[in-house]
Amino acid sequence: MAAATSDATFKKDVIESEIPVLVDFWAPWCGPCRMVGPIIDRIGEKMAGKVNVFTLNVDENPVISSRYGITGIPTVLIFRNGQVEREFVGVQPEQVYLNAIEA
């Protein structure tokens, strides 16, 4: 299951994480985001302890969304050592995200 992060907690949750982090940038009105949500939750369950998985509502958290140039959603960013390592825009198969995390 994915946890929520926010403008206020992003630094602690993502940037300072010692393990890789997957962040799903989404909004409740976004149809494709609702398709990605269950995939992100499954990854959180499968990869527990190996990767932290968060969601970030772009409508409620404009600072972080703007900082990372999020213009299309869903966008999934994979962070390693506080830096963006991979970016995916749009709906991707679960295995695409898993492969990127394990790379």
MARFI-222356 format. One record per residue: residue number from 1; x, y, z of N, C-alpha, C, CB in turn. Coordinates in nm, 4 decimals. Glycine has a CB too. Layout:
# MARFI-222356
r nr->NUM n_c1->X n_c2->Y n_c3->Z ca_c1->X ca_c2->Y ca_c3->Z c_c1->X c_c2->Y c_c3->Z cb_c1->X cb_c2->Y cb_c3->Z
...
//
This chain:
# MARFI-222356
r nr->1 n_c1->0.0835 n_c2->-0.1182 n_c3->0.0000 ca_c1->0.0000 ca_c2->0.0000 ca_c3->0.0000 c_c1->0.0881 c_c2->0.1248 c_c3->0.0000 cb_c1->-0.0951 cb_c2->-0.0003 cb_c3->0.1214
r nr->2 n_c1->0.0503 n_c2->0.2216 n_c3->-0.0773 ca_c1->0.1247 ca_c2->0.3471 ca_c3->-0.0841 c_c1->0.0780 c_c2->0.4417 c_c3->0.0251 cb_c1->0.1086 cb_c2->0.4127 cb_c3->-0.2222
r nr->3 n_c1->0.1717 n_c2->0.5166 n_c3->0.0801 ca_c1->0.1403 ca_c2->0.6201 ca_c3->0.1776 c_c1->0.1361 c_c2->0.7543 c_c3->0.1047 cb_c1->0.2450 cb_c2->0.6222 cb_c3->0.2946
r nr->4 n_c1->0.0708 n_c2->0.8517 n_c3->0.1652 ca_c1->0.0659 ca_c2->0.9851 ca_c3->0.1053 c_c1->0.1826 c_c2->1.0688 c_c3->0.1562 cb_c1->-0.0687 cb_c2->1.0550 cb_c3->0.1370
r nr->5 n_c1->0.2408 n_c2->1.1469 n_c3->0.0672 ca_c1->0.3393 ca_c2->1.2471 ca_c3->0.1058 c_c1->0.2832 c_c2->1.3827 c_c3->0.0649 cb_c1->0.4801 cb_c2->1.2198 cb_c3->0.0393
r nr->6 n_c1->0.3496 n_c2->1.4889 n_c3->0.1063 ca_c1->0.2971 ca_c2->1.6235 ca_c3->0.0823 c_c1->0.4123 c_c2->1.7216 c_c3->0.0674 cb_c1->0.2031 cb_c2->1.6675 cb_c3->0.1971
r nr->7 n_c1->0.3773 n_c2->1.8466 n_c3->0.0351 ca_c1->0.4792 ca_c2->1.9517 ca_c3->0.0315 c_c1->0.5559 c_c2->1.9559 c_c3->0.1629 cb_c1->0.4150 cb_c2->2.0887 cb_c3->0.0028
r nr->8 n_c1->0.4850 n_c2->1.9368 n_c3->0.2743 ca_c1->0.5447 ca_c2->1.9487 ca_c3->0.4071 c_c1->0.6347 c_c2->1.8305 c_c3->0.4436 cb_c1->0.4360 cb_c2->1.9623 cb_c3->0.5101
r nr->9 n_c1->0.6027 n_c2->1.7112 n_c3->0.3941 ca_c1->0.6766 ca_c2->1.5914 ca_c3->0.4374 c_c1->0.7669 c_c2->1.5327 c_c3->0.3287 cb_c1->0.5792 cb_c2->1.4856 cb_c3->0.4831
r nr->10 n_c1->0.7645 n_c2->1.5898 n_c3->0.2092 ca_c1->0.8366 ca_c2->1.5327 ca_c3->0.0948 c_c1->0.9860 c_c2->1.5168 c_c3->0.1220 cb_c1->0.8164 cb_c2->1.6200 cb_c3->-0.0279
r nr->11 n_c1->1.0486 n_c2->1.6176 n_c3->0.1802 ca_c1->1.1934 ca_c2->1.6105 ca_c3->0.2055 c_c1->1.2271 c_c2->1.4900 c_c3->0.2926 cb_c1->1.2433 cb_c2->1.7401 cb_c3->0.2729
r nr->12 n_c1->1.1541 n_c2->1.4740 n_c3->0.4022 ca_c1->1.1798 ca_c2->1.3614 ca_c3->0.4938 c_c1->1.1448 c_c2->1.2286 c_c3->0.4280 cb_c1->1.0992 cb_c2->1.3781 cb_c3->0.6242
r nr->13 n_c1->1.0276 n_c2->1.2226 n_c3->0.3628 ca_c1->0.9785 ca_c2->1.0977 ca_c3->0.3056 c_c1->1.0619 c_c2->1.0501 c_c3->0.1865 cb_c1->0.8348 cb_c2->1.1143 cb_c3->0.2632
r nr->14 n_c1->1.1020 n_c2->1.1437 n_c3->0.1013 ca_c1->1.1610 ca_c2->1.1070 ca_c3->-0.0273 c_c1->1.3094 c_c2->1.1422 c_c3->-0.0367 cb_c1->1.0859 cb_c2->1.1751 cb_c3->-0.1390
r nr->15 n_c1->1.3415 n_c2->1.2682 n_c3->-0.0202 ca_c1->1.4784 ca_c2->1.3151 ca_c3->-0.0419 c_c1->1.5764 c_c2->1.2519 c_c3->0.0578 cb_c1->1.4840 cb_c2->1.4679 cb_c3->-0.0309
r nr->16 n_c1->1.5349 n_c2->1.2374 n_c3->0.1819 ca_c1->1.6242 ca_c2->1.1849 ca_c3->0.2853 c_c1->1.6166 c_c2->1.0327 c_c3->0.3005 cb_c1->1.5920 cb_c2->1.2499 cb_c3->0.4174
r nr->17 n_c1->1.5395 n_c2->0.9654 n_c3->0.2177 ca_c1->1.5249 ca_c2->0.8203 ca_c3->0.2287 c_c1->1.6558 c_c2->0.7495 c_c3->0.1939 cb_c1->1.4120 cb_c2->0.7708 cb_c3->0.1370
r nr->18 n_c1->1.6863 n_c2->0.6468 n_c3->0.2711 ca_c1->1.8079 ca_c2->0.5688 ca_c3->0.2460 c_c1->1.7838 c_c2->0.4562 c_c3->0.1458 cb_c1->1.8609 cb_c2->0.5109 cb_c3->0.3766
r nr->19 n_c1->1.6587 n_c2->0.4298 n_c3->0.1123 ca_c1->1.6269 ca_c2->0.3290 ca_c3->0.0109 c_c1->1.5552 c_c2->0.3987 c_c3->-0.1049 cb_c1->1.5384 cb_c2->0.2132 cb_c3->0.0709
r nr->20 n_c1->1.5474 n_c2->0.3349 n_c3->-0.2210 ca_c1->1.4774 ca_c2->0.3982 ca_c3->-0.3340 c_c1->1.3329 c_c2->0.4324 c_c3->-0.2981 cb_c1->1.4801 cb_c2->0.3059 cb_c3->-0.4570
r nr->21 n_c1->1.2816 n_c2->0.5344 n_c3->-0.3664 ca_c1->1.1454 ca_c2->0.5812 ca_c3->-0.3420 c_c1->1.0731 c_c2->0.5967 c_c3->-0.4751 cb_c1->1.1456 cb_c2->0.7153 cb_c3->-0.2636
r nr->22 n_c1->0.9502 n_c2->0.5466 n_c3->-0.4808 ca_c1->0.8629 ca_c2->0.5653 ca_c3->-0.5960 c_c1->0.7533 c_c2->0.6621 c_c3->-0.5529 cb_c1->0.8029 cb_c2->0.4282 cb_c3->-0.6474
r nr->23 n_c1->0.7330 n_c2->0.7684 n_c3->-0.6314 ca_c1->0.6288 ca_c2->0.8662 ca_c3->-0.6010 c_c1->0.5338 c_c2->0.8753 c_c3->-0.7190 cb_c1->0.6899 cb_c2->1.0054 cb_c3->-0.5685
r nr->24 n_c1->0.4061 n_c2->0.8552 n_c3->-0.6910 ca_c1->0.2996 ca_c2->0.8655 ca_c3->-0.7908 c_c1->0.2329 c_c2->1.0022 c_c3->-0.7746 cb_c1->0.1948 cb_c2->0.7488 cb_c3->-0.7754
r nr->25 n_c1->0.2535 n_c2->1.0903 n_c3->-0.8739 ca_c1->0.1884 ca_c2->1.2212 ca_c3->-0.8762 c_c1->0.0537 c_c2->1.2032 c_c3->-0.9437 cb_c1->0.2761 cb_c2->1.3290 cb_c3->-0.9504
r nr->26 n_c1->-0.0549 n_c2->1.2408 n_c3->-0.8748 ca_c1->-0.1903 ca_c2->1.2101 ca_c3->-0.9219 c_c1->-0.2890 c_c2->1.3176 c_c3->-0.8775 cb_c1->-0.2354 cb_c2->1.0724 cb_c3->-0.8701
r nr->27 n_c1->-0.4121 n_c2->1.3041 n_c3->-0.9219 ca_c1->-0.5231 ca_c2->1.3883 ca_c3->-0.8758 c_c1->-0.6497 c_c2->1.3035 c_c3->-0.8790 cb_c1->-0.5390 cb_c2->1.5180 cb_c3->-0.9648
r nr->28 n_c1->-0.7438 n_c2->1.3310 n_c3->-0.7891 ca_c1->-0.8646 ca_c2->1.2482 ca_c3->-0.7799 c_c1->-0.9540 c_c2->1.2549 c_c3->-0.9037 cb_c1->-0.9443 cb_c2->1.2894 cb_c3->-0.6598
r nr->29 n_c1->-0.9472 n_c2->1.3609 n_c3->-0.9813 ca_c1->-1.0312 ca_c2->1.3765 ca_c3->-1.1004 c_c1->-0.9704 c_c2->1.3101 c_c3->-1.2242 cb_c1->-1.0544 cb_c2->1.5240 cb_c3->-1.1281
r nr->30 n_c1->-0.8526 n_c2->1.2546 n_c3->-1.2127 ca_c1->-0.7778 ca_c2->1.1997 ca_c3->-1.3260 c_c1->-0.8094 c_c2->1.0507 c_c3->-1.3449 cb_c1->-0.6258 cb_c2->1.2199 cb_c3->-1.3051
r nr->31 n_c1->-0.8765 n_c2->1.0176 n_c3->-1.4552 ca_c1->-0.9121 ca_c2->0.8782 ca_c3->-1.4831 c_c1->-0.7925 c_c2->0.7848 c_c3->-1.4911 cb_c1->-0.9883 cb_c2->0.8707 cb_c3->-1.6111
r nr->32 n_c1->-0.6900 n_c2->0.8177 n_c3->-1.5720 ca_c1->-0.5729 ca_c2->0.7299 ca_c3->-1.5787 c_c1->-0.5032 c_c2->0.7131 c_c3->-1.4434 cb_c1->-0.4742 cb_c2->0.7842 cb_c3->-1.6799
r nr->33 n_c1->-0.5113 n_c2->0.8162 n_c3->-1.3585 ca_c1->-0.4509 ca_c2->0.8050 ca_c3->-1.2248 c_c1->-0.5183 c_c2->0.6941 c_c3->-1.1445 cb_c1->-0.4613 cb_c2->0.9394 cb_c3->-1.1487
r nr->34 n_c1->-0.6494 n_c2->0.6804 n_c3->-1.1632 ca_c1->-0.7221 ca_c2->0.5743 ca_c3->-1.0919 c_c1->-0.6809 c_c2->0.4366 c_c3->-1.1431 cb_c1->-0.8746 cb_c2->0.5931 cb_c3->-1.1075
r nr->35 n_c1->-0.6324 n_c2->0.4291 n_c3->-1.2668 ca_c1->-0.5824 ca_c2->0.3024 ca_c3->-1.3201 c_c1->-0.4448 c_c2->0.2692 c_c3->-1.2613 cb_c1->-0.5747 cb_c2->0.3082 cb_c3->-1.4741
r nr->36 n_c1->-0.3627 n_c2->0.3706 n_c3->-1.2411 ca_c1->-0.2275 ca_c2->0.3504 ca_c3->-1.1883 c_c1->-0.2297 c_c2->0.3206 c_c3->-1.0385 cb_c1->-0.1411 cb_c2->0.4738 cb_c3->-1.2156
r nr->37 n_c1->-0.3254 n_c2->0.3776 n_c3->-0.9656 ca_c1->-0.3298 ca_c2->0.3625 ca_c3->-0.8201 c_c1->-0.3164 c_c2->0.2198 c_c3->-0.7697 cb_c1->-0.4561 cb_c2->0.4183 cb_c3->-0.7695
r nr->38 n_c1->-0.3964 n_c2->0.1240 n_c3->-0.8205 ca_c1->-0.3831 ca_c2->-0.0142 ca_c3->-0.7733 c_c1->-0.2475 c_c2->-0.0760 c_c3->-0.8069 cb_c1->-0.4930 cb_c2->-0.0991 cb_c3->-0.8329
r nr->39 n_c1->-0.1891 n_c2->-0.0365 n_c3->-0.9191 ca_c1->-0.0552 ca_c2->-0.0858 ca_c3->-0.9561 c_c1->0.0470 c_c2->-0.0370 c_c3->-0.8533 cb_c1->-0.0154 cb_c2->-0.0379 cb_c3->-1.1001
r nr->40 n_c1->0.0378 n_c2->0.0901 n_c3->-0.8188 ca_c1->0.1310 ca_c2->0.1488 ca_c3->-0.7220 c_c1->0.1139 c_c2->0.0816 c_c3->-0.5858 cb_c1->0.1088 cb_c2->0.3020 cb_c3->-0.7101
r nr->41 n_c1->-0.0090 n_c2->0.0551 n_c3->-0.5458 ca_c1->-0.0335 ca_c2->-0.0135 ca_c3->-0.4183 c_c1->0.0278 c_c2->-0.1531 c_c3->-0.4184 cb_c1->-0.1843 cb_c2->-0.0226 cb_c3->-0.3902
r nr->42 n_c1->0.0137 n_c2->-0.2266 n_c3->-0.5289 ca_c1->0.0721 ca_c2->-0.3617 ca_c3->-0.5377 c_c1->0.2239 c_c2->-0.3561 c_c3->-0.5277 cb_c1->0.0309 cb_c2->-0.4302 cb_c3->-0.6694
r nr->43 n_c1->0.2845 n_c2->-0.2585 n_c3->-0.5919 ca_c1->0.4302 ca_c2->-0.2443 ca_c3->-0.5844 c_c1->0.4714 c_c2->-0.2178 c_c3->-0.4405 cb_c1->0.4800 cb_c2->-0.1299 cb_c3->-0.6771
r nr->44 n_c1->0.3961 n_c2->-0.1345 n_c3->-0.3714 ca_c1->0.4254 ca_c2->-0.1074 ca_c3->-0.2303 c_c1->0.4218 c_c2->-0.2333 c_c3->-0.1457 cb_c1->0.3271 cb_c2->-0.0064 cb_c3->-0.1749
r nr->45 n_c1->0.3266 n_c2->-0.3214 n_c3->-0.1742 ca_c1->0.3161 ca_c2->-0.4469 ca_c3->-0.0998 c_c1->0.4285 c_c2->-0.5431 c_c3->-0.1379 cb_c1->0.1798 cb_c2->-0.5125 cb_c3->-0.1252
r nr->46 n_c1->0.4545 n_c2->-0.5586 n_c3->-0.2671 ca_c1->0.5569 ca_c2->-0.6531 ca_c3->-0.3145 c_c1->0.6982 c_c2->-0.6125 c_c3->-0.2737 cb_c1->0.5499 cb_c2->-0.6654 cb_c3->-0.4655
r nr->47 n_c1->0.7234 n_c2->-0.4819 n_c3->-0.2721 ca_c1->0.8587 ca_c2->-0.4324 ca_c3->-0.2507 c_c1->0.8799 c_c2->-0.3739 c_c3->-0.1109 cb_c1->0.8911 cb_c2->-0.3282 cb_c3->-0.3541
r nr->48 n_c1->0.7899 n_c2->-0.4049 n_c3->-0.0184 ca_c1->0.8004 ca_c2->-0.3513 ca_c3->0.1179 c_c1->0.9397 c_c2->-0.3777 c_c3->0.1746 cb_c1->0.6924 cb_c2->-0.4137 cb_c3->0.2097
r nr->49 n_c1->0.9994 n_c2->-0.2731 n_c3->0.2297 ca_c1->1.1329 ca_c2->-0.2841 ca_c3->0.2875 c_c1->1.2438 c_c2->-0.2601 c_c3->0.1872 cb_c1->1.1505 cb_c2->-0.4188 cb_c3->0.3488
r nr->50 n_c1->1.2140 n_c2->-0.2703 n_c3->0.0579 ca_c1->1.3148 ca_c2->-0.2487 ca_c3->-0.0468 c_c1->1.2983 c_c2->-0.1134 c_c3->-0.1140 cb_c1->1.3069 cb_c2->-0.3591 cb_c3->-0.1514
r nr->51 n_c1->1.1752 n_c2->-0.0626 n_c3->-0.1127 ca_c1->1.1449 ca_c2->0.0671 ca_c3->-0.1728 c_c1->1.0292 c_c2->0.1300 c_c3->-0.0954 cb_c1->1.1097 cb_c2->0.0525 cb_c3->-0.3252
r nr->52 n_c1->1.0362 n_c2->0.2610 n_c3->-0.0756 ca_c1->0.9247 ca_c2->0.3329 ca_c3->-0.0149 c_c1->0.8351 c_c2->0.3819 c_c3->-0.1278 cb_c1->0.9744 cb_c2->0.4523 cb_c3->0.0749
r nr->53 n_c1->0.7054 n_c2->0.3679 n_c3->-0.1113 ca_c1->0.6097 ca_c2->0.4053 ca_c3->-0.2153 c_c1->0.5146 c_c2->0.5102 c_c3->-0.1596 cb_c1->0.5310 cb_c2->0.2811 cb_c3->-0.2666
r nr->54 n_c1->0.5061 n_c2->0.6236 n_c3->-0.2310 ca_c1->0.4220 ca_c2->0.7349 ca_c3->-0.1886 c_c1->0.3362 c_c2->0.7834 c_c3->-0.3043 cb_c1->0.5075 cb_c2->0.8499 cb_c3->-0.1338
r nr->55 n_c1->0.2252 n_c2->0.8469 n_c3->-0.2691 ca_c1->0.1438 ca_c2->0.9200 ca_c3->-0.3653 c_c1->0.1475 c_c2->1.0664 c_c3->-0.3254 cb_c1->-0.0036 cb_c2->0.8655 cb_c3->-0.3704
r nr->56 n_c1->0.1349 n_c2->1.1548 n_c3->-0.4254 ca_c1->0.1310 ca_c2->1.2973 ca_c3->-0.3986 c_c1->0.0208 c_c2->1.3589 c_c3->-0.4833 cb_c1->0.2683 cb_c2->1.3640 cb_c3->-0.4277
r nr->57 n_c1->-0.0805 n_c2->1.4129 n_c3->-0.4175 ca_c1->-0.1930 ca_c2->1.4771 ca_c3->-0.4851 c_c1->-0.1442 c_c2->1.6134 c_c3->-0.5364 cb_c1->-0.3176 cb_c2->1.4928 cb_c3->-0.3881
r nr->58 n_c1->-0.1394 n_c2->1.6292 n_c3->-0.6687 ca_c1->-0.0836 ca_c2->1.7515 ca_c3->-0.7272 c_c1->-0.1689 c_c2->1.8742 c_c3->-0.6975 cb_c1->-0.0689 cb_c2->1.7352 cb_c3->-0.8772
r nr->59 n_c1->-0.2988 n_c2->1.8567 n_c3->-0.6816 ca_c1->-0.3865 ca_c2->1.9704 ca_c3->-0.6514 c_c1->-0.3607 c_c2->2.0255 c_c3->-0.5118 cb_c1->-0.5330 cb_c2->1.9294 cb_c3->-0.6644
r nr->60 n_c1->-0.3297 n_c2->1.9381 n_c3->-0.4191 ca_c1->-0.3095 ca_c2->1.9782 ca_c3->-0.2801 c_c1->-0.1638 c_c2->2.0131 c_c3->-0.2484 cb_c1->-0.3559 cb_c2->1.8679 cb_c3->-0.1884
r nr->61 n_c1->-0.0723 n_c2->1.9807 n_c3->-0.3393 ca_c1->0.0712 ca_c2->1.9989 ca_c3->-0.3135 c_c1->0.1406 c_c2->2.0629 c_c3->-0.4335 cb_c1->0.1375 cb_c2->1.8640 cb_c3->-0.2801
r nr->62 n_c1->0.1081 n_c2->2.1901 n_c3->-0.4605 ca_c1->0.1616 ca_c2->2.2553 ca_c3->-0.5802 c_c1->0.3117 c_c2->2.2840 c_c3->-0.5753 cb_c1->0.0890 cb_c2->2.3831 cb_c3->-0.6029
r nr->63 n_c1->0.3698 n_c2->2.2967 n_c3->-0.4568 ca_c1->0.5118 ca_c2->2.3313 ca_c3->-0.4474 c_c1->0.5987 c_c2->2.2193 c_c3->-0.5036 cb_c1->0.5506 cb_c2->2.3602 cb_c3->-0.3016
r nr->64 n_c1->0.5784 n_c2->2.0982 n_c3->-0.4553 ca_c1->0.6589 ca_c2->1.9847 ca_c3->-0.5020 c_c1->0.6260 c_c2->1.9528 c_c3->-0.6473 cb_c1->0.6349 cb_c2->1.8603 cb_c3->-0.4132
r nr->65 n_c1->0.4995 n_c2->1.9585 n_c3->-0.6836 ca_c1->0.4605 ca_c2->1.9316 ca_c3->-0.8223 c_c1->0.5310 c_c2->2.0276 c_c3->-0.9175 cb_c1->0.3076 cb_c2->1.9431 cb_c3->-0.8389
r nr->66 n_c1->0.5372 n_c2->2.1532 n_c3->-0.8807 ca_c1->0.6041 ca_c2->2.2539 ca_c3->-0.9628 c_c1->0.7554 c_c2->2.2317 c_c3->-0.9644 cb_c1->0.5719 cb_c2->2.3950 cb_c3->-0.9112
r nr->67 n_c1->0.8125 n_c2->2.1991 n_c3->-0.8491 ca_c1->0.9575 ca_c2->2.1789 ca_c3->-0.8398 c_c1->1.0040 c_c2->2.0700 c_c3->-0.9372 cb_c1->0.9973 cb_c2->2.1413 cb_c3->-0.6952
r nr->68 n_c1->0.9228 n_c2->1.9673 n_c3->-0.9554 ca_c1->0.9621 ca_c2->1.8563 ca_c3->-1.0432 c_c1->0.8988 c_c2->1.8670 c_c3->-1.1820 cb_c1->0.9235 cb_c2->1.7233 cb_c3->-0.9797
r nr->69 n_c1->0.8387 n_c2->1.9818 n_c3->-1.2117 ca_c1->0.7875 ca_c2->2.0078 ca_c3->-1.3454 c_c1->0.6764 c_c2->1.9146 c_c3->-1.3889 cb_c1->0.8977 cb_c2->1.9993 cb_c3->-1.4425
r nr->70 n_c1->0.5914 n_c2->1.8765 n_c3->-1.2960 ca_c1->0.4823 ca_c2->1.7840 ca_c3->-1.3271 c_c1->0.3746 c_c2->1.8603 c_c3->-1.4051 cb_c1->0.4226 cb_c2->1.7202 cb_c3->-1.1961
r nr->71 n_c1->0.3598 n_c2->1.8268 n_c3->-1.5315 ca_c1->0.2585 ca_c2->1.8922 ca_c3->-1.6151 c_c1->0.1544 c_c2->1.7934 c_c3->-1.6649 cb_c1->0.3243 cb_c2->1.9615 cb_c3->-1.7337
r nr->72 n_c1->0.1851 n_c2->1.6658 n_c3->-1.6631 ca_c1->0.0904 ca_c2->1.5624 ca_c3->-1.7025 c_c1->0.0829 c_c2->1.4573 c_c3->-1.5936 cb_c1->0.1304 cb_c2->1.4986 cb_c3->-1.8374
r nr->73 n_c1->-0.0379 n_c2->1.4090 n_c3->-1.5686 ca_c1->-0.0532 ca_c2->1.3043 ca_c3->-1.4672 c_c1->-0.1319 c_c2->1.1880 c_c3->-1.5267 cb_c1->-0.1243 cb_c2->1.3595 cb_c3->-1.3397
r nr->74 n_c1->-0.1088 n_c2->1.0682 n_c3->-1.4788 ca_c1->-0.0162 ca_c2->1.0341 ca_c3->-1.3713 c_c1->0.1296 c_c2->1.0440 c_c3->-1.4172 cb_c1->-0.0454 cb_c2->0.8933 cb_c3->-1.3196
r nr->75 n_c1->0.2139 n_c2->1.0893 n_c3->-1.3269 ca_c1->0.3586 ca_c2->1.0857 ca_c3->-1.3453 c_c1->0.4149 c_c2->1.0083 c_c3->-1.2271 cb_c1->0.4213 cb_c2->1.2312 cb_c3->-1.3556
r nr->76 n_c1->0.5014 n_c2->0.9135 n_c3->-1.2557 ca_c1->0.5689 ca_c2->0.8366 ca_c3->-1.1511 c_c1->0.7179 c_c2->0.8684 c_c3->-1.1597 cb_c1->0.5422 cb_c2->0.6816 cb_c3->-1.1663
r nr->77 n_c1->0.7734 n_c2->0.9124 n_c3->-1.0478 ca_c1->0.9166 ca_c2->0.9383 ca_c3->-1.0390 c_c1->0.9788 c_c2->0.8370 c_c3->-0.9441 cb_c1->0.9448 cb_c2->1.0837 cb_c3->-0.9913
r nr->78 n_c1->1.0949 n_c2->0.7878 n_c3->-0.9827 ca_c1->1.1716 ca_c2->0.6982 ca_c3->-0.8954 c_c1->1.2956 c_c2->0.7741 c_c3->-0.8513 cb_c1->1.2098 cb_c2->0.5630 cb_c3->-0.9682
r nr->79 n_c1->1.3099 n_c2->0.7858 n_c3->-0.7199 ca_c1->1.4223 ca_c2->0.8578 ca_c3->-0.6599 c_c1->1.5210 c_c2->0.7586 c_c3->-0.6003 cb_c1->1.3731 cb_c2->0.9569 cb_c3->-0.5517
r nr->80 n_c1->1.6475 n_c2->0.7902 n_c3->-0.6144 ca_c1->1.7541 ca_c2->0.7152 ca_c3->-0.5485 c_c1->1.8525 c_c2->0.8185 c_c3->-0.4943 cb_c1->1.8248 cb_c2->0.6126 cb_c3->-0.6476
r nr->81 n_c1->1.8842 n_c2->0.8102 n_c3->-0.3679 ca_c1->1.9744 ca_c2->0.9061 ca_c3->-0.3035 c_c1->1.9269 c_c2->1.0500 c_c3->-0.3223 cb_c1->2.1158 cb_c2->0.8907 cb_c3->-0.3590
r nr->82 n_c1->1.7958 n_c2->1.0715 n_c3->-0.3158 ca_c1->1.7394 ca_c2->1.2054 ca_c3->-0.3227 c_c1->1.7295 c_c2->1.2649 c_c3->-0.4619 cb_c1->1.8189 cb_c2->1.2947 cb_c3->-0.2395
r nr->83 n_c1->1.7707 n_c2->1.1905 n_c3->-0.5630 ca_c1->1.7696 ca_c2->1.2402 ca_c3->-0.7002 c_c1->1.6726 c_c2->1.1594 c_c3->-0.7861 cb_c1->1.9109 cb_c2->1.2351 cb_c3->-0.7604
r nr->84 n_c1->1.6086 n_c2->1.2260 n_c3->-0.8820 ca_c1->1.5204 ca_c2->1.1553 ca_c3->-0.9745 c_c1->1.6063 c_c2->1.0668 c_c3->-1.0642 cb_c1->1.4346 cb_c2->1.2555 cb_c3->-1.0595
r nr->85 n_c1->1.5740 n_c2->0.9383 n_c3->-1.0636 ca_c1->1.6475 ca_c2->0.8431 ca_c3->-1.1464 c_c1->1.5690 c_c2->0.8079 c_c3->-1.2729 cb_c1->1.6785 cb_c2->0.7160 cb_c3->-1.0665
r nr->86 n_c1->1.4370 n_c2->0.7938 n_c3->-1.2596 ca_c1->1.3513 ca_c2->0.7594 ca_c3->-1.3745 c_c1->1.2209 c_c2->0.8356 c_c3->-1.3643 cb_c1->1.3242 cb_c2->0.6062 cb_c3->-1.3811
r nr->87 n_c1->1.1617 n_c2->0.8633 n_c3->-1.4811 ca_c1->1.0333 ca_c2->0.9318 ca_c3->-1.4869 c_c1->0.9443 c_c2->0.8616 c_c3->-1.5882 cb_c1->1.0513 cb_c2->1.0816 cb_c3->-1.5235
r nr->88 n_c1->0.8206 n_c2->0.8385 n_c3->-1.5495 ca_c1->0.7209 ca_c2->0.7768 ca_c3->-1.6372 c_c1->0.5963 c_c2->0.8642 c_c3->-1.6365 cb_c1->0.6873 cb_c2->0.6305 cb_c3->-1.5918
r nr->89 n_c1->0.5490 n_c2->0.9027 n_c3->-1.7546 ca_c1->0.4264 ca_c2->0.9812 ca_c3->-1.7666 c_c1->0.3222 c_c2->0.8934 c_c3->-1.8339 cb_c1->0.4499 cb_c2->1.1140 cb_c3->-1.8473
r nr->90 n_c1->0.2036 n_c2->0.8890 n_c3->-1.7753 ca_c1->0.0979 ca_c2->0.8041 ca_c3->-1.8286 c_c1->0.0987 c_c2->0.6682 c_c3->-1.7613 cb_c1->0.1129 cb_c2->0.7882 cb_c3->-1.9794
r nr->91 n_c1->0.0039 n_c2->0.5872 n_c3->-1.7995 ca_c1->-0.0128 ca_c2->0.4548 ca_c3->-1.7397 c_c1->0.0907 c_c2->0.3590 c_c3->-1.7982 cb_c1->-0.1567 cb_c2->0.4010 cb_c3->-1.7634
r nr->92 n_c1->0.1621 n_c2->0.2892 n_c3->-1.7097 ca_c1->0.2605 ca_c2->0.1894 ca_c3->-1.7500 c_c1->0.2238 c_c2->0.0552 c_c3->-1.6858 cb_c1->0.4051 cb_c2->0.2335 cb_c3->-1.7094
r nr->93 n_c1->0.2651 n_c2->-0.0558 n_c3->-1.7478 ca_c1->0.2444 ca_c2->-0.1858 ca_c3->-1.6826 c_c1->0.3269 c_c2->-0.1947 c_c3->-1.5531 cb_c1->0.2828 cb_c2->-0.3018 cb_c3->-1.7792
r nr->94 n_c1->0.2768 n_c2->-0.2709 n_c3->-1.4592 ca_c1->0.3453 ca_c2->-0.2878 ca_c3->-1.3302 c_c1->0.4910 c_c2->-0.3265 c_c3->-1.3480 cb_c1->0.2745 cb_c2->-0.3933 cb_c3->-1.2463
r nr->95 n_c1->0.5184 n_c2->-0.4167 n_c3->-1.4412 ca_c1->0.6549 ca_c2->-0.4668 ca_c3->-1.4586 c_c1->0.7523 c_c2->-0.3568 c_c3->-1.5003 cb_c1->0.6564 cb_c2->-0.5779 cb_c3->-1.5619
r nr->96 n_c1->0.7055 n_c2->-0.2563 n_c3->-1.5711 ca_c1->0.7918 ca_c2->-0.1438 ca_c3->-1.6108 c_c1->0.8449 c_c2->-0.0726 c_c3->-1.4859 cb_c1->0.7137 cb_c2->-0.0434 cb_c3->-1.7017
r nr->97 n_c1->0.7567 n_c2->-0.0467 n_c3->-1.3910 ca_c1->0.7992 ca_c2->0.0184 ca_c3->-1.2667 c_c1->0.8921 c_c2->-0.0720 c_c3->-1.1863 cb_c1->0.6772 cb_c2->0.0569 cb_c3->-1.1820
r nr->98 n_c1->0.8573 n_c2->-0.2000 n_c3->-1.1777 ca_c1->0.9409 ca_c2->-0.2941 ca_c3->-1.1019 c_c1->1.0809 c_c2->-0.3037 c_c3->-1.1623 cb_c1->0.8753 cb_c2->-0.4335 cb_c3->-1.0983
r nr->99 n_c1->1.0885 n_c2->-0.3105 n_c3->-1.2946 ca_c1->1.2195 ca_c2->-0.3178 ca_c3->-1.3609 c_c1->1.3027 c_c2->-0.1929 c_c3->-1.3319 cb_c1->1.2019 cb_c2->-0.3352 cb_c3->-1.5132
r nr->100 n_c1->1.2389 n_c2->-0.0770 n_c3->-1.3324 ca_c1->1.3105 ca_c2->0.0472 ca_c3->-1.3059 c_c1->1.3616 c_c2->0.0538 c_c3->-1.1615 cb_c1->1.2200 cb_c2->0.1667 cb_c3->-1.3347
r nr->101 n_c1->1.2814 n_c2->0.0030 n_c3->-1.0687 ca_c1->1.3231 ca_c2->0.0018 ca_c3->-0.9282 c_c1->1.4414 c_c2->-0.0917 c_c3->-0.9088 cb_c1->1.2064 cb_c2->-0.0407 cb_c3->-0.8371
r nr->102 n_c1->1.4370 n_c2->-0.2068 n_c3->-0.9732 ca_c1->1.5398 ca_c2->-0.3086 ca_c3->-0.9522 c_c1->1.6663 c_c2->-0.2822 c_c3->-1.0315 cb_c1->1.4859 cb_c2->-0.4436 cb_c3->-0.9884
r nr->103 n_c1->1.6621 n_c2->-0.1909 n_c3->-1.1272 ca_c1->1.7801 ca_c2->-0.1624 ca_c3->-1.2117 c_c1->1.8930 c_c2->-0.1019 c_c3->-1.1316 cb_c1->1.7430 cb_c2->-0.0682 cb_c3->-1.3258
//
